[in-house]
Amino acid sequence: MGVLNHFFSPWGLLLQGLAIVHFIRRRPDNYWIFIILFLGPVGATIYLFVEALPDIGLVGHSFKHFSRRKRIGQLEAAIRDNPSAGNYEELGDLYMDDGSLQSARAAFDKAIAARANTLDPFYRRGVCAIELGDAVAALPDLERAVGEDPDHDFHRAAGLLAHAYAQTGQKEKAEALFRRVTIISTSSETYLNFADMLASEGRNSEAREWAQKVLDKKPTMPGYLRRRERRWFRSANAMLKRLPV
């Protein structure tokens, strides 16, 4: 009885508040909000244990963010005296991890201009370009990456090249490459890019099939992978709602 009284005290309301805030920020499956609201503090505790507890690992990411920002500052200072390809390449990687795609792209430009001869700066510059919506600029870098290493970045390079072909109107080349990649890769990003291309051609039934493939993976995924894939699940659901049956 004392436990129940504790749950229905202000502490119980605090648990519910924390659970609701986490739900709004992380947007897990919608049924959780009913568990939080209708089971009260008990439901909030269950939610926090199942969904929020694994996110404690995100605290480590926050520390990594501060460490990354510190390293960026160090490299920016070092480059004034030593503008080497290696320094620019590392700086580009750090900017990219930090979400600063324009800065990352500029750093990879300078790494390549300083005679970087490894594949990665070309590939990562291409990734920055495609994510910034500049598919034309991404093409030569992604073609270079796939030409030298067809399996580069666990087949993501080939999937992004197919997407770049689609974005630049080369639909036949895009479809042929998408179909080759999806035989060996189950990347949600690639599936949805393929679905997007099919939808742009009015092939709605096929587009729905590829979007549904993303959601079909969800039931068998471990929890940590489902959390990592949430943005793709949301995109797949949004696409299925948008496309006519």
C-alpha beads as a LAMMPS data file, in Angstrom:
LAMMPS data file: protein, C-alpha beads

245 atoms
244 bonds

1 atom types
1 bond types

-500.0 500.0 xlo xhi
-500.0 500.0 ylo yhi
-500.0 500.0 zlo zhi

Masses

1 110.0

Atoms # bond

1 1 1 0.000 0.000 0.000
2 1 1 2.899 2.314 0.833
3 1 1 4.318 1.682 -2.639
4 1 1 0.999 2.646 -4.230
5 1 1 0.800 5.805 -2.163
6 1 1 4.323 6.666 -3.287
7 1 1 3.375 6.141 -6.914
8 1 1 0.373 8.426 -6.644
9 1 1 2.347 11.116 -4.864
10 1 1 3.962 14.045 -6.710
11 1 1 6.813 11.639 -7.499
12 1 1 4.406 9.595 -9.571
13 1 1 3.375 12.667 -11.520
14 1 1 7.056 13.473 -12.030
15 1 1 7.615 9.995 -13.495
16 1 1 4.739 10.536 -15.898
17 1 1 6.089 13.935 -16.867
18 1 1 9.539 12.523 -17.573
19 1 1 8.063 9.702 -19.634
20 1 1 5.929 12.088 -21.697
21 1 1 8.874 14.415 -22.373
22 1 1 11.015 11.467 -23.489
23 1 1 8.169 10.173 -25.676
24 1 1 7.784 13.554 -27.420
25 1 1 11.522 13.822 -28.053
26 1 1 12.205 10.241 -29.158
27 1 1 8.823 9.327 -30.720
28 1 1 8.752 5.558 -30.149
29 1 1 5.674 3.436 -30.994
30 1 1 2.449 5.329 -30.381
31 1 1 0.982 2.719 -28.005
32 1 1 3.445 3.882 -25.334
33 1 1 1.595 7.154 -24.799
34 1 1 -1.552 5.204 -23.853
35 1 1 0.447 3.065 -21.423
36 1 1 1.895 6.203 -19.829
37 1 1 -1.450 8.000 -19.584
38 1 1 -3.786 5.163 -18.636
39 1 1 -1.498 3.136 -16.361
40 1 1 -0.231 6.256 -14.652
41 1 1 3.068 6.104 -12.746
42 1 1 3.230 2.321 -13.186
43 1 1 3.000 2.706 -16.970
44 1 1 5.509 5.563 -16.875
45 1 1 7.954 3.370 -14.938
46 1 1 7.559 0.538 -17.448
47 1 1 8.104 2.999 -20.313
48 1 1 11.178 4.583 -18.758
49 1 1 12.697 1.168 -18.073
50 1 1 12.066 -0.193 -21.591
51 1 1 12.551 2.914 -23.750
52 1 1 14.441 5.570 -21.795
53 1 1 16.960 3.451 -19.915
54 1 1 18.787 2.359 -23.113
55 1 1 19.111 6.043 -24.044
56 1 1 21.417 6.615 -21.089
57 1 1 24.101 5.762 -23.619
58 1 1 23.290 9.084 -25.273
59 1 1 25.007 10.806 -22.368
60 1 1 28.233 9.327 -23.671
61 1 1 27.467 10.825 -27.063
62 1 1 27.177 14.243 -25.419
63 1 1 30.670 13.886 -24.005
64 1 1 31.884 12.755 -27.424
65 1 1 30.322 15.894 -28.888
66 1 1 32.320 18.134 -26.546
67 1 1 35.473 16.121 -27.245
68 1 1 34.835 16.406 -30.978
69 1 1 34.364 20.159 -30.776
70 1 1 37.640 20.426 -28.873
71 1 1 39.460 18.360 -31.520
72 1 1 37.930 20.495 -34.294
73 1 1 39.334 23.600 -32.631
74 1 1 42.754 21.977 -32.340
75 1 1 42.781 20.992 -36.011
76 1 1 41.578 24.402 -37.172
77 1 1 44.551 25.906 -35.331
78 1 1 47.009 23.257 -36.551
79 1 1 46.011 23.722 -40.189
80 1 1 47.271 27.304 -40.130
81 1 1 50.795 25.906 -39.770
82 1 1 50.327 22.519 -41.417
83 1 1 47.606 22.499 -44.126
84 1 1 48.203 18.829 -44.911
85 1 1 45.766 16.477 -46.635
86 1 1 45.595 14.337 -43.487
87 1 1 44.643 17.269 -41.262
88 1 1 41.935 18.436 -43.657
89 1 1 40.608 14.899 -44.039
90 1 1 40.332 14.406 -40.273
91 1 1 38.710 17.826 -39.943
92 1 1 36.182 16.906 -42.631
93 1 1 35.326 13.679 -40.819
94 1 1 34.791 15.556 -37.562
95 1 1 32.634 18.239 -39.205
96 1 1 30.578 15.507 -40.847
97 1 1 30.054 13.663 -37.560
98 1 1 29.031 17.012 -36.059
99 1 1 26.402 17.551 -38.769
100 1 1 28.228 20.509 -40.356
101 1 1 27.994 19.237 -43.926
102 1 1 28.990 22.439 -45.716
103 1 1 32.120 22.768 -43.602
104 1 1 32.889 19.074 -44.059
105 1 1 32.540 19.360 -47.816
106 1 1 34.914 22.343 -47.892
107 1 1 37.453 20.456 -45.763
108 1 1 37.342 17.456 -48.109
109 1 1 37.819 19.829 -51.062
110 1 1 41.015 21.082 -49.432
111 1 1 42.168 17.577 -48.518
112 1 1 41.801 16.487 -52.138
113 1 1 43.474 19.668 -53.409
114 1 1 46.368 18.931 -51.046
115 1 1 46.855 15.632 -52.911
116 1 1 44.855 13.256 -50.733
117 1 1 45.137 9.973 -52.616
118 1 1 42.850 7.753 -50.560
119 1 1 39.302 6.911 -51.578
120 1 1 37.562 8.056 -48.416
121 1 1 37.731 11.870 -48.831
122 1 1 36.197 11.580 -52.306
123 1 1 33.449 9.302 -51.038
124 1 1 32.676 11.388 -47.987
125 1 1 32.632 14.583 -50.074
126 1 1 30.098 12.831 -52.303
127 1 1 27.981 11.895 -49.285
128 1 1 28.019 15.514 -48.105
129 1 1 26.950 16.689 -51.555
130 1 1 24.049 14.235 -51.876
131 1 1 22.830 15.013 -48.351
132 1 1 22.993 18.726 -49.181
133 1 1 20.826 18.111 -52.251
134 1 1 23.609 18.585 -54.805
135 1 1 23.354 15.295 -56.695
136 1 1 25.195 16.640 -59.740
137 1 1 28.320 17.356 -57.688
138 1 1 27.975 14.051 -55.817
139 1 1 28.030 11.903 -58.960
140 1 1 31.757 11.900 -59.857
141 1 1 32.829 11.246 -56.269
142 1 1 30.317 8.424 -55.756
143 1 1 31.156 6.936 -59.147
144 1 1 34.821 6.968 -58.184
145 1 1 34.087 5.266 -54.853
146 1 1 31.929 2.524 -56.376
147 1 1 34.299 2.098 -59.319
148 1 1 37.234 1.418 -57.009
149 1 1 35.304 -0.499 -54.359
150 1 1 31.781 -1.696 -55.284
151 1 1 31.097 -2.741 -51.668
152 1 1 32.369 0.495 -50.135
153 1 1 30.795 1.462 -46.795
154 1 1 28.775 -1.767 -46.641
155 1 1 27.176 -1.034 -50.048
156 1 1 25.986 2.426 -48.986
157 1 1 28.199 4.035 -51.642
158 1 1 26.412 2.097 -54.402
159 1 1 22.993 2.865 -52.896
160 1 1 23.775 6.581 -52.800
161 1 1 25.127 6.473 -56.346
162 1 1 21.835 4.957 -57.499
163 1 1 20.027 7.748 -55.660
164 1 1 22.262 10.360 -57.335
165 1 1 21.471 8.858 -60.745
166 1 1 17.754 9.092 -59.939
167 1 1 18.095 12.686 -58.749
168 1 1 19.842 13.682 -61.984
169 1 1 17.235 12.077 -64.253
170 1 1 19.204 8.932 -65.125
171 1 1 16.359 6.664 -64.096
172 1 1 17.369 3.537 -66.049
173 1 1 20.878 3.531 -64.593
174 1 1 19.422 4.260 -61.162
175 1 1 16.950 1.380 -61.280
176 1 1 19.531 -1.106 -62.524
177 1 1 21.902 -0.152 -59.701
178 1 1 19.156 -0.072 -57.065
179 1 1 18.137 -3.600 -58.018
180 1 1 21.728 -4.847 -57.810
181 1 1 22.316 -3.213 -54.427
182 1 1 19.055 -4.376 -52.843
183 1 1 19.966 -7.997 -53.593
184 1 1 22.896 -7.763 -51.179
185 1 1 21.892 -4.909 -48.852
186 1 1 18.891 -4.430 -46.566
187 1 1 19.627 -0.740 -45.947
188 1 1 16.439 1.170 -45.116
189 1 1 17.961 4.283 -46.670
190 1 1 18.459 2.478 -49.989
191 1 1 14.985 0.911 -49.905
192 1 1 13.344 4.304 -49.340
193 1 1 15.439 6.065 -51.975
194 1 1 14.398 3.377 -54.437
195 1 1 10.761 3.773 -53.366
196 1 1 11.047 7.536 -53.837
197 1 1 12.331 7.093 -57.375
198 1 1 9.547 4.636 -58.234
199 1 1 6.946 7.029 -56.825
200 1 1 8.365 9.861 -58.948
201 1 1 7.608 7.733 -62.010
202 1 1 4.050 7.011 -60.888
203 1 1 4.868 3.398 -60.018
204 1 1 3.048 3.680 -56.738
205 1 1 2.390 -0.001 -56.140
206 1 1 6.097 -0.848 -56.435
207 1 1 7.033 2.161 -54.317
208 1 1 4.672 0.974 -51.583
209 1 1 6.263 -2.473 -51.674
210 1 1 9.735 -1.072 -51.027
211 1 1 8.514 1.261 -48.285
212 1 1 6.720 -1.667 -46.659
213 1 1 9.940 -3.703 -46.736
214 1 1 11.425 -1.158 -44.321
215 1 1 8.577 -1.672 -41.857
216 1 1 8.648 -5.454 -42.300
217 1 1 12.121 -5.523 -40.731
218 1 1 10.913 -3.905 -37.522
219 1 1 9.338 -6.874 -35.645
220 1 1 12.502 -8.986 -35.748
221 1 1 14.932 -6.187 -34.908
222 1 1 16.499 -5.965 -31.438
223 1 1 15.500 -2.875 -29.495
224 1 1 18.717 -0.930 -30.036
225 1 1 18.395 -1.329 -33.820
226 1 1 14.742 -0.288 -33.786
227 1 1 15.734 2.911 -31.988
228 1 1 18.471 3.561 -34.564
229 1 1 16.046 2.978 -37.448
230 1 1 13.182 5.113 -36.127
231 1 1 13.648 7.927 -38.639
232 1 1 13.447 5.424 -41.492
233 1 1 10.320 3.826 -40.027
234 1 1 8.721 7.279 -39.827
235 1 1 9.726 8.038 -43.421
236 1 1 8.311 4.707 -44.600
237 1 1 5.020 5.301 -42.781
238 1 1 4.789 8.823 -44.199
239 1 1 5.414 7.509 -47.708
240 1 1 2.740 4.817 -47.379
241 1 1 0.217 7.406 -46.200
242 1 1 1.140 9.707 -49.084
243 1 1 1.015 7.153 -51.898
244 1 1 -2.370 6.095 -53.287
245 1 1 -3.263 2.416 -52.855

Bonds

1 1 1 2
2 1 2 3
3 1 3 4
4 1 4 5
5 1 5 6
6 1 6 7
7 1 7 8
8 1 8 9
9 1 9 10
10 1 10 11
11 1 11 12
12 1 12 13
13 1 13 14
14 1 14 15
15 1 15 16
16 1 16 17
17 1 17 18
18 1 18 19
19 1 19 20
20 1 20 21
21 1 21 22
22 1 22 23
23 1 23 24
24 1 24 25
25 1 25 26
26 1 26 27
27 1 27 28
28 1 28 29
29 1 29 30
30 1 30 31
31 1 31 32
32 1 32 33
33 1 33 34
34 1 34 35
35 1 35 36
36 1 36 37
37 1 37 38
38 1 38 39
39 1 39 40
40 1 40 41
41 1 41 42
42 1 42 43
43 1 43 44
44 1 44 45
45 1 45 46
46 1 46 47
47 1 47 48
48 1 48 49
49 1 49 50
50 1 50 51
51 1 51 52
52 1 52 53
53 1 53 54
54 1 54 55
55 1 55 56
56 1 56 57
57 1 57 58
58 1 58 59
59 1 59 60
60 1 60 61
61 1 61 62
62 1 62 63
63 1 63 64
64 1 64 65
65 1 65 66
66 1 66 67
67 1 67 68
68 1 68 69
69 1 69 70
70 1 70 71
71 1 71 72
72 1 72 73
73 1 73 74
74 1 74 75
75 1 75 76
76 1 76 77
77 1 77 78
78 1 78 79
79 1 79 80
80 1 80 81
81 1 81 82
82 1 82 83
83 1 83 84
84 1 84 85
85 1 85 86
86 1 86 87
87 1 87 88
88 1 88 89
89 1 89 90
90 1 90 91
91 1 91 92
92 1 92 93
93 1 93 94
94 1 94 95
95 1 95 96
96 1 96 97
97 1 97 98
98 1 98 99
99 1 99 100
100 1 100 101
101 1 101 102
102 1 102 103
103 1 103 104
104 1 104 105
105 1 105 106
106 1 106 107
107 1 107 108
108 1 108 109
109 1 109 110
110 1 110 111
111 1 111 112
112 1 112 113
113 1 113 114
114 1 114 115
115 1 115 116
116 1 116 117
117 1 117 118
118 1 118 119
119 1 119 120
120 1 120 121
121 1 121 122
122 1 122 123
123 1 123 124
124 1 124 125
125 1 125 126
126 1 126 127
127 1 127 128
128 1 128 129
129 1 129 130
130 1 130 131
131 1 131 132
132 1 132 133
133 1 133 134
134 1 134 135
135 1 135 136
136 1 136 137
137 1 137 138
138 1 138 139
139 1 139 140
140 1 140 141
141 1 141 142
142 1 142 143
143 1 143 144
144 1 144 145
145 1 145 146
146 1 146 147
147 1 147 148
148 1 148 149
149 1 149 150
150 1 150 151
151 1 151 152
152 1 152 153
153 1 153 154
154 1 154 155
155 1 155 156
156 1 156 157
157 1 157 158
158 1 158 159
159 1 159 160
160 1 160 161
161 1 161 162
162 1 162 163
163 1 163 164
164 1 164 165
165 1 165 166
166 1 166 167
167 1 167 168
168 1 168 169
169 1 169 170
170 1 170 171
171 1 171 172
172 1 172 173
173 1 173 174
174 1 174 175
175 1 175 176
176 1 176 177
177 1 177 178
178 1 178 179
179 1 179 180
180 1 180 181
181 1 181 182
182 1 182 183
183 1 183 184
184 1 184 185
185 1 185 186
186 1 186 187
187 1 187 188
188 1 188 189
189 1 189 190
190 1 190 191
191 1 191 192
192 1 192 193
193 1 193 194
194 1 194 195
195 1 195 196
196 1 196 197
197 1 197 198
198 1 198 199
199 1 199 200
200 1 200 201
201 1 201 202
202 1 202 203
203 1 203 204
204 1 204 205
205 1 205 206
206 1 206 207
207 1 207 208
208 1 208 209
209 1 209 210
210 1 210 211
211 1 211 212
212 1 212 213
213 1 213 214
214 1 214 215
215 1 215 216
216 1 216 217
217 1 217 218
218 1 218 219
219 1 219 220
220 1 220 221
221 1 221 222
222 1 222 223
223 1 223 224
224 1 224 225
225 1 225 226
226 1 226 227
227 1 227 228
228 1 228 229
229 1 229 230
230 1 230 231
231 1 231 232
232 1 232 233
233 1 233 234
234 1 234 235
235 1 235 236
236 1 236 237
237 1 237 238
238 1 238 239
239 1 239 240
240 1 240 241
241 1 241 242
242 1 242 243
243 1 243 244
244 1 244 245
